Amino acid sequence: MLHYPFNKVSGATYYEIGKDYGRQAKDLIAHAISDYKQVFAGSSDRSWEEIQQFALSFVDITRRVAPEVMEEVEGIAEGSGFSLADIMVVNCRYEITKFPQKHECTTAAVLPEAARDGKMYLVKNWDYRVGIMDHVMIIHITQPDGTRIMGLTEAGQVIRGGMNSHGLGSVSNNLQSIYDAWAVGLPTVFARRQLLKYKTFDEIKDFILNFPRAVSCNIMIAGYKEKKAVDFEVYPGGVDMIETENGVVTHANHFVVQPEIHALQRSPRDARLRELLMKKHGEIDAEYIKCCMADHENYPQALCRHPADPTLPLGMRSCTVSNEIMDFEAGVIHICAGQPCSGEYSTYVL
């Protein structure tokens, strides 16, 4: 049964955190870089060197907006022995692979009013390519200020989402708007990493409303102390917010507030997940969420995705790479490596 590697990293500075990460994950990072070289060779008319230069064009804006995140990335390069350009490509893959268009991920938040025993959950099915599954990893970070952070990422990337020891969590989905462009903003993965450094819900909200961006992304955040969750549909030049309704909010890969700016086919997954969760409103627990995320209704556009398209090489086919269920009261994340209909869950303590 598949289990993703677990790496625990720390350091007196963000650069040292990155070095520790890079040293521990260098073999997985090698897999990631090799994978993306193959992907871009088959899907882009740009050379690896041109893609590296584009990725490096994000360095200056990251140093301005999220300098400690940039230090961490430089440490990953140093610790792993790969060039900063290679590590930047892996971290900017969301921006680089926005074109052509694609669907990725389903997310949800469940507040105490909707959950069994007044618990609170943040949930994500991570949908992406089969080809990344040999370099997905779980990372636990202890920051210089003592904040603990845990979640999933691709080796070489900063953490993509998860929860921290201040009772805050974030998950995300791909979004594509008519405004998205092959241009420079703060890389989306770096924005997600920055969110988990904060100690309050309002700090996270303020950052999401204001960080500079060239592409769209959906970000859902939850605050256990505040007993609150909000979904943010982020696009170049704006942000729209979706509040919970009856203690539940779900999202997939289309704009809900302003559907006219959406550039992808509408997904049925968010409505299906809400339908399933509301069937047990007031009694939702982690075991029921696991069942929901394993649902195959609307296949091949189901919540639990399988590599269905035979016209693509297996490594390029879409599948559910993982399911994450964050239990804030217990301070744990239940993680399934692979599809939740058949994978095995492990529980990781923050």
MIDRENZA-491672 format. One record per residue (C-alpha): residue number from 1; residue in three letters; x, y, z. Coordinates in Angstrom, 2 decimals. Layout:
N
 num residu       X       Y       Z
 NUM    ala       X       Y       Z
...
END
This chain:
350
 num residu       X       Y       Z
   1    met    0.00    0.00    0.00
   2    leu    1.30    3.46   -0.94
   3    his    2.41    5.85    1.82
   4    tyr    4.02    9.21    1.15
   5    pro    7.38    9.96    2.85
   6    phe    7.23   12.09    6.00
   7    asn    9.98   14.69    6.52
   8    lys   10.35   16.73    9.70
   9    val   12.41   19.89    9.20
  10    ser   13.47   22.85   11.33
  11    gly   16.08   25.58   11.54
  12    ala   17.09   28.81   13.27
  13    thr   16.35   30.70   10.03
  14    tyr   14.13   30.07    7.01
  15    tyr   17.27   29.44    4.95
  16    glu   18.31   26.73    7.41
  17    ile   14.82   25.21    7.25
  18    gly   15.18   25.05    3.49
  19    lys   18.65   23.47    3.73
  20    asp   17.36   20.82    6.12
  21    tyr   14.46   20.10    3.76
  22    gly   16.73   19.98    0.70
  23    arg   19.19   17.59    2.35
  24    gln   16.48   15.19    3.49
  25    ala   14.51   15.18    0.23
  26    lys   17.26   15.41   -2.40
  27    asp   16.39   12.05   -4.00
  28    leu   12.70   12.94   -4.24
  29    ile   13.62   16.39   -5.60
  30    ala   15.65   14.68   -8.32
  31    his   12.50   12.73   -9.28
  32    ala   10.49   15.96   -9.40
  33    ile   12.95   17.79  -11.63
  34    ser   13.27   14.80  -13.96
  35    asp    9.48   14.52  -14.16
  36    tyr    8.98   18.17  -15.08
  37    lys   11.73   18.05  -17.69
  38    gln    9.80   15.23  -19.37
  39    val    6.47   17.00  -18.99
  40    phe    7.66   20.25  -20.52
  41    ala    9.57   18.49  -23.29
  42    gly    6.30   16.90  -24.37
  43    ser    3.89   19.77  -23.72
  44    ser    5.73   23.06  -24.26
  45    asp    7.47   24.71  -27.19
  46    arg    9.85   26.36  -24.71
  47    ser   13.19   24.76  -23.84
  48    trp   14.07   23.81  -20.24
  49    glu   16.47   26.77  -20.19
  50    glu   13.69   29.16  -21.28
  51    ile   11.39   27.75  -18.62
  52    gln   14.15   28.17  -16.03
  53    gln   14.54   31.83  -16.99
  54    phe   10.78   32.39  -16.70
  55    ala   10.80   30.77  -13.24
  56    leu   13.72   32.97  -12.16
  57    ser   11.72   36.06  -13.17
  58    phe    9.58   35.42  -10.05
  59    val   12.52   35.78   -7.65
  60    asp   12.47   39.57   -7.27
  61    ile    8.74   39.84   -6.54
  62    thr    8.98   36.99   -4.03
  63    arg   11.88   38.71   -2.24
  64    arg    9.71   41.84   -1.95
  65    val    6.41   40.25   -0.91
  66    ala    7.48   37.08    0.95
  67    pro   11.22   37.38    1.68
  68    glu   11.36   34.54    4.23
  69    val    9.70   32.17    1.76
  70    met   12.36   33.09   -0.80
  71    glu   15.06   32.36    1.79
  72    glu   13.52   28.93    2.35
  73    val   13.57   28.23   -1.41
  74    glu   17.22   29.26   -1.66
  75    gly   17.95   26.91    1.25
  76    ile   16.18   24.04   -0.54
  77    ala   18.44   24.60   -3.56
  78    glu   21.56   24.67   -1.37
  79    gly   20.61   21.63    0.67
  80    ser   19.58   19.51   -2.31
  81    gly   22.50   20.47   -4.55
  82    phe   20.23   21.59   -7.40
  83    ser   20.33   25.04   -8.98
  84    leu   17.97   27.77   -7.83
  85    ala   16.59   27.79  -11.39
  86    asp   15.61   24.12  -11.13
  87    ile   13.98   24.59   -7.73
  88    met   12.12   27.68   -8.97
  89    val   10.71   25.71  -11.92
  90    val    9.26   23.10   -9.55
  91    asn    7.81   25.82   -7.32
  92    cys    6.36   27.79  -10.24
  93    arg    4.90   24.77  -12.03
  94    tyr    1.34   26.05  -11.30
  95    glu    2.04   29.22  -13.28
  96    ile    3.97   27.37  -16.01
  97    thr    1.33   24.66  -16.50
  98    lys   -1.71   26.96  -16.40
  99    phe   -1.78   26.75  -20.18
 100    pro   -3.36   24.52  -21.46
 101    gln   -6.32   24.58  -19.11
 102    lys   -7.05   21.82  -16.60
 103    his   -9.13   20.76  -13.60
 104    glu   -7.57   20.13  -10.19
 105    cys   -8.89   19.44   -6.69
 106    thr  -12.04   19.59   -4.57
 107    thr  -12.11   21.26   -1.15
 108    ala  -14.48   21.72    1.78
 109    ala  -14.74   23.12    5.28
 110    val  -17.09   21.78    7.96
 111    leu  -17.79   23.99   10.98
 112    pro  -18.90   22.75   14.44
 113    glu  -22.60   23.32   13.73
 114    ala  -22.44   20.74   10.92
 115    ala  -20.08   18.21   12.54
 116    arg  -20.47   15.45   15.11
 117    asp  -19.42   16.47   18.66
 118    gly  -18.81   20.07   17.56
 119    lys  -15.59   19.25   15.70
 120    met  -14.21   21.23   12.76
 121    tyr  -12.64   19.96    9.54
 122    leu  -10.85   21.24    6.46
 123    val  -10.75   18.80    3.54
 124    lys   -9.04   18.40    0.17
 125    asn   -8.89   15.85   -2.62
 126    trp   -5.69   16.76   -4.49
 127    asp   -6.21   15.96   -8.16
 128    tyr   -3.26   16.17  -10.49
 129    arg   -1.07   13.93  -12.69
 130    val   -0.26   10.32  -11.92
 131    gly    3.36   11.24  -12.69
 132    ile    3.88   13.25   -9.48
 133    met    3.07   10.38   -7.15
 134    asp    6.72    9.29   -6.89
 135    his    7.72   12.67   -5.47
 136    val    4.78   13.73   -3.26
 137    met    5.82   14.13    0.38
 138    ile    4.39   15.14    3.75
 139    ile    6.36   17.86    5.47
 140    his    6.34   19.01    9.10
 141    ile    8.06   22.35    9.68
 142    thr    9.07   24.00   12.93
 143    gln    9.63   27.67   12.15
 144    pro   12.15   29.91   13.94
 145    asp    9.31   31.40   16.05
 146    gly    8.18   27.92   17.13
 147    thr    5.12   27.74   14.87
 148    arg    4.55   24.16   13.67
 149    ile    3.17   23.55   10.18
 150    met    2.23   20.31    8.44
 151    gly    0.86   19.36    5.05
 152    leu    1.56   17.91    1.61
 153    thr    3.77   19.13   -1.20
 154    glu    5.78   18.01   -4.21
 155    ala    9.45   17.49   -3.37
 156    gly   11.37   20.72   -3.91
 157    gln    8.29   22.87   -3.42
 158    val    7.52   24.78   -0.27
 159    ile    4.47   23.43    1.56
 160    arg    1.34   23.79   -0.60
 161    gly   -1.25   23.86    2.19
 162    gly   -2.05   22.31    5.54
 163    met   -2.50   23.42    9.13
 164    asn   -0.43   25.24   11.73
 165    ser   -0.17   25.25   15.51
 166    his   -2.22   28.48   15.75
 167    gly   -5.36   26.60   14.67
 168    leu   -5.25   27.87   11.09
 169    gly   -5.45   25.84    7.91
 170    ser   -5.62   26.34    4.16
 171    val   -6.42   24.26    1.09
 172    ser   -6.60   25.31   -2.55
 173    asn   -7.94   24.53   -6.00
 174    asn   -6.96   25.43   -9.52
 175    leu   -8.99   28.28  -11.01
 176    gln   -8.64   29.76  -14.48
 177    ser  -10.09   33.15  -15.37
 178    ile  -10.22   35.11  -18.60
 179    tyr   -7.63   37.43  -17.02
 180    asp   -4.91   34.82  -16.40
 181    ala   -1.66   35.52  -18.25
 182    trp    1.85   34.18  -18.79
 183    ala    3.18   36.98  -16.60
 184    val    4.86   37.60  -13.24
 185    gly    3.11   37.80   -9.87
 186    leu    3.81   36.12   -6.54
 187    pro    3.90   32.39   -7.39
 188    thr    0.78   30.71   -6.07
 189    val    2.68   28.04   -4.11
 190    phe    4.69   30.77   -2.37
 191    ala    1.46   32.58   -1.44
 192    arg    0.12   29.36    0.07
 193    arg    3.31   28.90    2.09
 194    gln    3.11   32.49    3.36
 195    leu   -0.43   31.94    4.66
 196    leu    0.67   29.23    7.07
 197    lys    3.25   31.53    8.68
 198    tyr    0.50   33.70   10.16
 199    lys   -1.02   33.49   13.64
 200    thr   -4.50   34.96   13.05
 201    phe   -7.35   34.50   10.61
 202    asp   -7.40   38.23    9.82
 203    glu   -3.69   38.23    8.88
 204    ile   -4.32   35.46    6.37
 205    lys   -7.40   37.20    4.98
 206    asp   -5.52   40.49    4.55
 207    phe   -2.69   38.76    2.69
 208    ile   -5.05   36.94    0.32
 209    leu   -6.87   40.16   -0.51
 210    asn   -3.67   41.99   -1.39
 211    phe   -0.90   39.76   -2.75
 212    pro    0.07   40.51   -6.40
 213    arg   -0.83   37.78   -8.91
 214    ala   -0.91   37.03  -12.62
 215    val   -3.06   33.88  -12.45
 216    ser   -6.13   32.73  -10.56
 217    cys   -6.40   30.33   -7.63
 218    asn   -9.05   29.29   -5.15
 219    ile   -7.97   29.40   -1.51
 220    met  -10.10   28.15    1.39
 221    ile   -9.02   29.00    4.91
 222    ala  -10.26   27.92    8.33
 223    gly   -9.60   29.27   11.80
 224    tyr  -10.30   26.95   14.72
 225    lys  -10.17   29.70   17.36
 226    glu  -12.61   31.79   15.35
 227    lys  -14.75   28.73   14.37
 228    lys  -14.82   30.24   10.92
 229    ala  -14.04   29.30    7.31
 230    val  -14.08   31.41    4.13
 231    asp  -13.44   30.53    0.50
 232    phe  -11.57   33.07   -1.64
 233    glu  -11.84   33.06   -5.44
 234    val   -8.63   34.89   -6.30
 235    tyr   -7.92   36.28   -9.77
 236    pro   -5.67   38.99  -11.26
 237    gly   -7.09   42.29  -10.02
 238    gly   -9.62   40.95   -7.55
 239    val  -10.94   38.53   -4.94
 240    asp  -14.46   37.27   -4.24
 241    met  -15.42   35.59   -0.96
 242    ile  -17.81   32.70   -0.29
 243    glu  -18.98   32.21    3.30
 244    thr  -20.16   28.94    4.81
 245    glu  -23.86   28.10    4.57
 246    asn  -25.25   25.97    7.39
 247    gly  -21.67   25.40    8.50
 248    val  -20.43   23.96    5.18
 249    val  -18.60   25.38    2.16
 250    thr  -17.32   23.41   -0.83
 251    his  -15.38   24.35   -3.96
 252    ala  -13.96   22.82   -7.13
 253    asn  -12.58   24.47  -10.28
 254    his  -15.00   27.14  -11.44
 255    phe  -15.85   30.67  -10.36
 256    val  -19.09   30.78   -8.38
 257    val  -19.44   34.47   -7.55
 258    gln  -18.57   35.73  -11.03
 259    pro  -19.18   32.82  -13.44
 260    glu  -18.73   35.18  -16.39
 261    ile  -14.96   35.38  -15.79
 262    his  -14.54   31.59  -15.74
 263    ala  -12.35   30.03  -18.46
 264    leu  -12.92   26.29  -17.81
 265    gln  -15.80   23.89  -18.16
 266    arg  -17.93   23.88  -15.02
 267    ser  -17.26   21.02  -12.59
 268    pro  -20.01   19.08  -10.77
 269    arg  -17.74   18.12   -7.87
 270    asp  -18.44   20.99   -5.46
 271    ala  -22.21   20.56   -5.69
 272    arg  -21.88   16.79   -5.30
 273    leu  -19.68   17.14   -2.21
 274    arg  -22.07   19.62   -0.61
 275    glu  -24.98   17.27   -1.33
 276    leu  -23.18   14.38    0.35
 277    leu  -22.09   16.40    3.40
 278    met  -25.54   17.85    3.96
 279    lys  -27.02   14.33    4.15
 280    lys  -25.33   14.01    7.55
 281    his  -25.50   17.63    8.67
 282    gly  -24.79   17.78   12.38
 283    glu  -23.28   14.28   12.35
 284    ile  -20.34   14.72    9.95
 285    asp  -17.13   13.09   11.15
 286    ala  -13.80   12.07    9.60
 287    glu  -15.03    8.59    8.65
 288    tyr  -18.01    9.99    6.78
 289    ile  -15.82   12.56    5.02
 290    lys  -13.61    9.68    3.82
 291    cys  -16.68    8.06    2.27
 292    cys  -17.70   11.32    0.61
 293    met  -14.27   11.88   -0.94
 294    ala  -14.32    8.32   -2.36
 295    asp  -17.52    9.04   -4.32
 296    his  -17.60    8.09   -8.04
 297    glu  -20.79    9.86   -9.12
 298    asn  -20.29   11.81  -12.41
 299    tyr  -17.28    9.66  -13.41
 300    pro  -14.80   10.58  -14.93
 301    gln  -15.42   14.01  -13.31
 302    ala  -16.03   12.41   -9.91
 303    leu  -14.76   13.46   -6.50
 304    cys  -12.50   10.40   -6.48
 305    arg  -10.66   10.62   -9.77
 306    his   -8.98    7.83  -11.71
 307    pro   -6.60    8.02  -14.70
 308    ala   -9.36    7.52  -17.27
 309    asp   -8.08    9.14  -20.49
 310    pro   -6.36    6.43  -22.58
 311    thr   -5.19    8.99  -25.15
 312    leu   -2.60   10.32  -22.66
 313    pro    0.54    8.62  -21.32
 314    leu   -0.22    7.25  -17.84
 315    gly    1.98    9.82  -16.10
 316    met   -0.03   12.68  -17.65
 317    arg   -3.47   11.33  -16.76
 318    ser   -5.48   13.00  -14.02
 319    cys   -6.13   11.18  -10.76
 320    thr   -6.71   11.89   -7.09
 321    val   -3.20   12.01   -5.69
 322    ser   -4.28   12.29   -2.05
 323    asn   -7.05   13.09    0.37
 324    glu   -6.38   15.27    3.42
 325    ile   -8.78   15.66    6.34
 326    met   -7.62   18.19    8.95
 327    asp   -9.14   17.67   12.39
 328    phe   -8.46   20.90   14.26
 329    glu   -9.63   19.77   17.67
 330    ala   -7.33   16.73   17.63
 331    gly   -4.48   18.59   15.88
 332    val   -4.04   15.88   13.26
 333    ile   -4.29   15.36    9.51
 334    his   -5.65   12.10    8.13
 335    ile   -3.89   11.55    4.79
 336    cys   -4.66    8.97    2.14
 337    ala   -1.92    8.42   -0.46
 338    gly   -3.74    7.91   -3.75
 339    gln   -7.47    7.53   -4.36
 340    pro   -9.57    7.48   -1.17
 341    cys  -11.72    4.65   -2.56
 342    ser   -8.79    2.23   -2.35
 343    gly   -5.89    3.90   -0.54
 344    glu   -4.89    3.57    3.09
 345    tyr   -5.16    6.45    5.55
 346    ser   -2.46    7.38    8.03
 347    thr   -2.82    9.97   10.78
 348    tyr   -0.11   12.57   11.36
 349    val    0.13   14.67   14.53
 350    leu    0.96   18.36   14.26
END
